[in-house]
Amino acid sequence: MAPKTKELYKKPRKICWHLYSLQGLNAEKFIKVIDKILRQEFMVIK
C-alpha cells in the first residue's frame, strides 16, 4: 500500500490591505503593494 499524501493548503492571496498593516511593511514590499493599489488590483479597507 502506498502512503497517503497530505494535501497542501494554499492560503488565498491577500488583496485587502488595512492602513495599519501597510505601515509595518519594508520599503520594497510597500512600493509593490501601493503600485497594485493604484492599478486597482488590491484594495484598501478602513
C-alpha positions, 0 to 999 in steps of 0.5 A: 500500500502506498502512503497517503499524501497530505494535501497542501493548503494554499492560503488565498492571496491577500488583496485587502490591505488595512492602513495599519498593516501597510505601515509595518511593511519594508520599503520594497514590499510597500512600493509593490503593494501601493503600485497594485493599489493604484492599478486597482488590483488590491484594495484598501479597507478602513 
